[in-house]
Amino acid sequence: MPPVLPPTYDRVGRHGASPDVSHDETARFNFLTNLNVFLGQRVFPGTKLAYEKRVRPKQIQDRQCEFASQREIRQAMRAEPIYQSWAALRRTTMEMRQQAGRHIVLRQLDRLNARVQQHNAGKNTLQLDANVKIPHYISQVDNHWMPGSYYTEVTPGDAGAGASYDAGVFVTTAGSMSAYGDGGGRSIVNFVKERFPTFQPKRILDLGAGIGVNTLPIAAAFPDAEIIAVDVAAPVLRYGHARAQSMGYTNIQFVQADADDLKFAPGSFDWVQTTMVLHETCEQTVRTIFRRAHDLLTPGGLMLHVEQPNFAPDTPLWDRFTRDWDSWYNNEPFWAKFHTMDVFELMTTAGFSRDAQFEARSEADIEPGRYQPWASTLSRHKPELNKAGAANDGARKGEHWYLFGATKSNVP
């Protein structure tokens, strides 16, 4: 069966804050995207074969026992050439994606910042605070190998980090998130409208919103609601605000704040949410977000998170090993720890009753004829898709996002 090819980079959605991308830069992104898919579809399955045919039998023969942990598997697999090749290339595609996006942005940074400022000037919907301290879980690491992470500014009024993320996320997701990269946000909307059909939130808090990719579909679905998009990084907020303004969104405030130190009044939101943010933080911050969400919600309000599913007691060691890869090789140090946390116990501790908690799946909202669901082609993510209820048939239909959350009791 020939490999199914991802969409080409010329199909990404453009907006008023988009950086200009040349022919050669487009070709570079297309190459990296297809290499990413090739590694997932063609190379990664060989690592499982090496494990089953050589590594596990050798463990049993030499030590007379099975592997006891994913750490033991990782130590043994690091000596396997096929795993060395896959892991090195997988990491290299991320580094190359970051450098490609950075090159695009830096060569036009002054012009790009001026364009962003045109959309932001005089707007009270962008609220930056120079006194906000960057949390240690961001300041101590270049997340996803992004030089300077999301908060570093190289010039006053810098929006480069946001533009670099917007330009390059296509490569990492292999075009799976739709033209504007908002597949997650659109799936969230579909879930909420189906699960809570009478829910009409007046005020929504989106924590770790970044450039607002997944915030915009929520704002579009609830145009009468006030949306507060919070992040600690000024460059992504500048860019995200300009991006939203250029696309006609006026009901979103982009606010610089730390999730550990939110200043909003108790009971002031109907919906608090994150999208693939919790695994980028740390254990204490996850606990804080759950506790503050409970405080900030109105009675009957919704806390919702799209995330990595936690490990279940019966999660195979091989799946644990592959799912933890990003913690060791993709500069996401909390990724592995988050897999082991009992989020339902944490929600209970934060004040949400157990019978008000839920976990669910939301079918990926894919644009027919333009973008296909690609997460399952990046094979190491299949356990997450299985947990979310995704189909594994040859047509790759029925991909899903994993969600969990809770509603706040109506009883004080």
Secondary structure as UniProt FT lines:
FT   HELIX           9..11
FT   TURN            16..17
FT   HELIX           23..38
FT   HELIX           39..43
FT   HELIX           44..50
FT   HELIX           51..55
FT   HELIX           56..63
FT   HELIX           70..77
FT   TURN            78..79
FT   HELIX           81..106
FT   TURN            107..108
FT   HELIX           109..120
FT   TURN            121..122
FT   TURN            124..125
FT   STRAND          126..127
FT   TURN            130..131
FT   HELIX           136..139
FT   HELIX           143..145
FT   TURN            147..151
FT   TURN            156..157
FT   HELIX           160..173
FT   TURN            174..177
FT   TURN            179..180
FT   HELIX           183..195
FT   TURN            197..198
FT   STRAND          203..207
FT   TURN            210..211
FT   TURN            213..214
FT   HELIX           215..221
FT   TURN            223..224
FT   STRAND          226..231
FT   HELIX           234..246
FT   TURN            247..248
FT   STRAND          252..256
FT   HELIX           259..261
FT   TURN            266..267
FT   STRAND          269..275
FT   HELIX           278..280
FT   HELIX           283..296
FT   STRAND          297..306
FT   TURN            313..314
FT   HELIX           317..323
FT   HELIX           325..329
FT   TURN            333..334
FT   HELIX           335..340
FT   HELIX           343..350
FT   HELIX           354..356
FT   STRAND          357..363
FT   TURN            368..370
FT   HELIX           375..377
FT   HELIX           379..381
FT   HELIX           382..387
FT   TURN            388..389
FT   TURN            394..395
FT   STRAND          400..407
//
